[in-house]
Amino acid sequence: MLRLEDLTLFVRAAALNSFSDTAREAGLQPAQVSTAIKRLEQSLNIRLFARSTRSLRLTPEGEIWLPYAISTLQTLEAGFEQIQPARDEVRGVLQIAVPSDLGRNLLLAVFQAFRREHPALQLKILFSDQVTDVFKDPVDVAFRYGNNDDASYVALPLAPHNHRVIVAAPSYLERCGEPKTLSDLVSHDALTYAIRGRVYDKWTLSLNGDAHHVAVKSAMMSDDAEVIRRLAVAGEGIAYKSWLDVSEDVIEGRLKIILPQYQGDSVPLTMICPHRKQLSATVRLLHEAVKQRCDILQNLRPA
């Protein structure tokens, strides 16, 4: 007979590709995780993992069975939640990871209002442009830009239609002129973003379904997206930013969208959790608050 604990450890080991990390997360010894997996394999009469001294990976049979195991755990968790008595869960500590620009200029106000609404809750907020590993880092939820195809964690969409836009301050445009074509961008000072040594100085823009790639000249670059936004507002050059990051600057006139007929890269915003069990009432309410703010800004974007 299958044990629920063994099933849970199998799903986590498949996500982490490590018995040691799974054991650490569950507060067990690695040998206990290995024993649980062996017991599960004996019950199923199949081998779930191909093991070596340096790697751990699912066998073809393990890959086939994994989604069924995940579905089973999710169904049990949903049933468990339905029979629990109602209670106020908006308390305790919630640890959040959020990109620097998005966090400081958009979500911080949402977090503040959320905390005032739920005074029994303590928020711990990590601002960083590095991609947070929600399985290994001490966070409950993370906000992440980009398409997330990893089924090992729970993803709650916030702004699925968010795109990048080209922006500059009115002071810069008065001093250097406003680009009227994509080729004009090459002669302007670009403010570019760098992460893990890669400089994003090739901007992709689409018009009527046709994609165009422009290699810009970096006047200033930074590995902090908030710095790039500040430099753009200060009139130091042209930036290629997520609409959510610069929406309030555009609305209040500190920045202007350049070449608005072109659509920039798609950068959907998602809130992710490492486990379904962390989709508490607190997390769901925070998701609703952030989504409401994102919806407002998406609707305010100039056509």
C-alpha positions as CSV (number, residue, x, y, z in Angstrom):
1,M,0.0,0.0,0.0
2,L,1.3,3.4,-0.9
3,R,2.3,5.8,1.9
4,L,1.4,9.5,1.5
5,E,4.7,10.5,3.0
6,D,6.6,8.4,0.4
7,L,4.6,10.0,-2.4
8,T,5.3,13.5,-1.1
9,L,9.0,12.8,-0.9
10,F,9.0,11.4,-4.4
11,V,7.5,14.6,-5.9
12,R,9.9,16.8,-4.0
13,A,12.9,14.7,-5.0
14,A,11.8,14.9,-8.6
15,A,11.6,18.7,-8.4
16,L,14.9,19.1,-6.5
17,N,16.9,16.3,-8.3
18,S,18.5,15.5,-4.9
19,F,17.7,13.2,-2.0
20,S,19.9,15.3,0.2
21,D,18.0,18.5,-0.6
22,T,14.7,16.8,-0.2
23,A,15.8,15.4,3.2
24,R,17.0,18.8,4.3
25,E,13.7,20.4,3.3
26,A,11.7,17.7,5.1
27,G,13.9,17.6,8.2
28,L,14.9,14.1,7.6
29,Q,18.2,12.1,7.0
30,P,19.1,11.4,3.3
31,A,18.9,7.7,4.1
32,Q,15.3,8.1,5.2
33,V,14.4,9.6,1.8
34,S,16.2,6.9,0.0
35,T,14.4,4.3,2.0
36,A,11.0,5.9,1.2
37,I,11.7,6.0,-2.5
38,K,12.8,2.3,-2.5
39,R,9.6,1.4,-0.6
40,L,7.6,3.3,-3.2
41,E,9.4,1.6,-6.1
42,Q,8.8,-1.8,-4.5
43,S,5.0,-1.0,-4.2
44,L,4.8,0.1,-7.8
45,N,7.2,-2.6,-9.1
46,I,9.1,0.0,-11.2
47,R,12.2,2.0,-10.9
48,L,11.5,5.7,-10.4
49,F,15.0,7.2,-10.4
50,A,18.2,6.5,-12.1
51,R,20.9,7.1,-9.5
52,S,24.6,7.6,-9.7
53,T,27.2,9.1,-7.3
54,R,26.9,12.5,-9.1
55,S,23.4,12.7,-10.4
56,L,19.8,11.8,-9.8
57,R,17.2,11.8,-12.6
58,L,13.8,10.3,-13.2
59,T,13.6,7.1,-15.3
60,P,11.1,7.2,-18.2
61,E,8.6,5.4,-16.0
62,G,9.2,7.9,-13.3
63,E,8.5,10.8,-15.7
64,I,5.3,9.1,-16.8
65,W,4.1,8.6,-13.2
66,L,5.1,12.0,-11.8
67,P,2.1,14.0,-13.0
68,Y,-0.2,11.4,-11.5
69,A,1.6,11.6,-8.2
70,I,1.3,15.4,-8.2
71,S,-2.3,15.3,-9.1
72,T,-3.0,12.8,-6.3
73,L,-1.3,15.0,-3.7
74,Q,-3.2,18.1,-5.0
75,T,-6.5,16.3,-4.8
76,L,-5.8,15.2,-1.2
77,E,-4.7,18.7,-0.2
78,A,-7.8,20.2,-1.7
79,G,-10.0,17.8,0.2
80,F,-8.2,18.5,3.4
81,E,-8.7,22.2,3.0
82,Q,-12.5,21.7,2.5
83,I,-12.9,19.9,5.8
84,Q,-10.9,22.3,7.9
85,P,-12.8,24.7,10.1
86,A,-12.8,28.3,9.0
87,R,-10.1,30.4,10.7
88,D,-8.3,33.7,10.3
89,E,-4.9,32.7,8.8
90,V,-3.7,36.2,8.0
91,R,-1.1,36.1,10.7
92,G,2.4,34.9,11.2
93,V,5.4,35.6,8.9
94,L,5.2,35.9,5.1
95,Q,8.6,36.0,3.3
96,I,8.5,37.6,-0.2
97,A,11.1,37.8,-3.0
98,V,10.5,40.6,-5.6
99,P,12.5,42.2,-8.4
100,S,14.1,45.5,-7.2
101,D,12.3,48.0,-9.5
102,L,8.9,46.3,-9.4
103,G,9.1,46.0,-5.6
104,R,10.3,49.4,-4.7
105,N,8.1,51.4,-7.2
106,L,4.9,49.4,-7.5
107,L,4.5,46.6,-5.0
108,L,5.9,48.2,-1.9
109,A,2.8,50.4,-1.6
110,V,0.6,47.3,-2.0
111,F,2.6,45.5,0.7
112,Q,2.2,48.4,3.0
113,A,-1.6,48.6,2.5
114,F,-1.8,44.8,2.9
115,R,0.1,44.9,6.2
116,R,-2.1,47.7,7.6
117,E,-5.2,45.7,6.7
118,H,-3.8,42.6,8.5
119,P,-1.8,43.9,11.5
120,A,-1.2,40.4,12.9
121,L,0.9,39.6,9.8
122,Q,4.7,40.2,9.6
123,L,6.2,40.7,6.1
124,K,9.9,40.0,5.3
125,I,10.7,41.4,1.8
126,L,13.7,40.5,-0.3
127,F,14.5,42.9,-3.1
128,S,16.7,41.4,-5.8
129,D,17.0,41.1,-9.5
130,Q,18.6,37.6,-9.2
131,V,16.1,34.8,-9.9
132,T,15.1,33.4,-6.5
133,D,15.2,29.6,-6.0
134,V,11.8,29.1,-4.2
135,F,12.8,25.6,-3.2
136,K,16.1,26.4,-1.6
137,D,15.9,30.1,-0.6
138,P,13.9,31.0,2.6
139,V,10.9,32.5,0.8
140,D,7.2,31.7,0.8
141,V,6.3,33.4,-2.4
142,A,8.2,35.1,-5.2
143,F,7.2,37.6,-7.9
144,R,8.8,36.7,-11.3
145,Y,8.8,38.2,-14.8
146,G,8.8,36.0,-17.9
147,N,7.1,32.8,-19.0
148,N,7.2,30.1,-16.4
149,D,6.9,26.6,-17.8
150,D,8.2,24.8,-14.7
151,A,5.4,22.6,-13.3
152,S,7.3,21.9,-10.1
153,Y,5.9,25.0,-8.4
154,V,2.5,26.7,-8.2
155,A,2.2,29.8,-10.5
156,L,-0.5,32.4,-10.1
157,P,-0.7,34.9,-13.0
158,L,-0.8,38.6,-12.2
159,A,-0.2,40.5,-15.5
160,P,-0.1,37.9,-18.4
161,H,-0.2,40.7,-21.1
162,N,2.6,42.9,-19.7
163,H,5.2,44.0,-22.3
164,R,8.3,46.1,-22.4
165,V,8.2,49.7,-23.7
166,I,10.8,52.2,-24.8
167,V,10.8,55.3,-22.6
168,A,12.8,58.5,-22.1
169,A,12.4,61.6,-19.9
170,P,11.1,64.8,-21.5
171,S,14.3,66.5,-20.6
172,Y,16.3,64.0,-22.6
173,L,14.0,64.3,-25.6
174,E,14.3,68.1,-25.6
175,R,18.1,67.9,-25.5
176,C,18.6,65.0,-27.9
177,G,15.4,64.8,-30.0
178,E,12.8,62.1,-30.1
179,P,13.5,58.9,-32.2
180,K,11.0,58.6,-35.0
181,T,12.2,55.2,-36.4
182,L,13.9,52.1,-35.1
183,S,17.1,53.1,-36.9
184,D,17.1,56.4,-35.0
185,L,17.6,54.4,-31.7
186,V,21.1,53.4,-32.7
187,S,22.4,57.0,-32.4
188,H,20.9,57.6,-29.0
189,D,22.2,56.9,-25.5
190,A,20.7,53.7,-24.2
191,L,20.4,52.7,-20.6
192,T,20.9,48.9,-20.5
193,Y,20.5,46.2,-18.0
194,A,23.1,43.5,-17.2
195,I,22.6,40.3,-15.2
196,R,25.2,37.5,-14.7
197,G,27.6,39.3,-17.0
198,R,25.2,39.6,-19.9
199,V,24.2,43.0,-21.2
200,Y,20.8,43.3,-22.7
201,D,21.6,45.7,-25.5
202,K,19.6,44.1,-28.3
203,W,16.0,45.2,-28.1
204,T,13.2,43.3,-29.9
205,L,10.1,45.2,-31.1
206,S,7.2,44.0,-33.2
207,L,4.9,45.8,-35.6
208,N,2.0,44.0,-37.3
209,G,3.5,40.6,-36.3
210,D,7.0,41.3,-37.7
211,A,9.8,41.3,-35.2
212,H,12.7,43.8,-35.4
213,H,15.9,43.6,-33.5
214,V,17.9,46.8,-32.7
215,A,21.4,46.8,-31.3
216,V,21.6,49.9,-29.1
217,K,24.6,51.8,-27.8
218,S,25.0,51.5,-24.0
219,A,25.7,54.9,-22.5
220,M,25.3,53.5,-19.0
221,M,24.5,50.0,-17.7
222,S,23.7,48.5,-14.4
223,D,22.8,45.1,-12.8
224,D,20.0,46.8,-10.8
225,A,16.8,47.5,-12.8
226,E,15.8,50.3,-10.3
227,V,19.0,52.2,-11.2
228,I,18.1,52.1,-14.9
229,R,14.7,53.5,-14.2
230,R,16.2,56.3,-12.1
231,L,18.7,57.2,-14.8
232,A,15.9,57.3,-17.4
233,V,13.8,59.7,-15.2
234,A,16.9,61.8,-14.7
235,G,17.2,62.3,-18.4
236,E,20.4,60.2,-19.0
237,G,19.1,58.2,-21.9
238,I,16.5,55.8,-23.4
239,A,15.5,52.7,-21.6
240,Y,13.6,49.5,-22.5
241,K,11.5,48.6,-19.5
242,S,8.5,46.6,-18.4
243,W,5.4,48.7,-18.6
244,L,4.6,47.8,-14.9
245,D,8.0,49.2,-13.8
246,V,7.5,52.6,-15.5
247,S,3.7,52.9,-15.7
248,E,3.5,55.5,-12.9
249,D,6.4,57.5,-14.3
250,V,4.6,57.6,-17.7
251,I,1.2,58.4,-16.2
252,E,2.7,61.3,-14.1
253,G,4.8,62.6,-17.0
254,R,8.3,61.8,-15.8
255,L,8.8,59.5,-18.7
256,K,7.3,59.3,-22.2
257,I,6.8,56.2,-24.4
258,I,8.9,56.3,-27.6
259,L,7.7,54.6,-30.8
260,P,4.4,53.5,-29.2
261,Q,3.3,51.8,-32.4
262,Y,5.8,49.0,-31.7
263,Q,5.2,46.3,-29.1
264,G,8.1,45.2,-26.9
265,D,9.0,41.8,-25.5
266,S,6.3,40.0,-23.6
267,V,7.1,39.9,-19.8
268,P,4.2,38.4,-17.9
269,L,4.3,38.8,-14.2
270,T,3.5,35.8,-12.0
271,M,3.5,35.0,-8.3
272,I,4.9,31.6,-7.5
273,C,4.9,29.3,-4.5
274,P,7.1,26.2,-4.0
275,H,4.3,24.0,-2.7
276,R,0.5,24.0,-3.0
277,K,0.3,23.8,0.8
278,Q,1.7,27.3,0.9
279,L,-1.3,28.7,-0.9
280,S,-2.7,29.9,2.4
281,A,-5.5,32.5,2.9
282,T,-2.7,35.0,3.3
283,V,-1.0,34.2,0.0
284,R,-4.4,34.2,-1.9
285,L,-5.4,37.6,-0.4
286,L,-2.0,39.0,-1.3
287,H,-2.3,37.7,-4.8
288,E,-5.7,39.4,-5.2
289,A,-4.3,42.7,-3.9
290,V,-1.4,42.7,-6.3
291,K,-3.5,41.5,-9.2
292,Q,-6.0,44.3,-8.6
293,R,-3.1,46.9,-8.8
294,C,-1.7,45.3,-12.0
295,D,-5.1,45.2,-13.7
296,I,-5.5,49.0,-13.1
297,L,-2.1,49.8,-14.6
298,Q,-2.6,47.5,-17.5
299,N,-5.8,49.3,-18.3
300,L,-4.1,52.7,-18.1
301,R,-1.4,51.8,-20.7
302,P,-1.7,54.1,-23.7
303,A,-3.0,52.4,-26.8
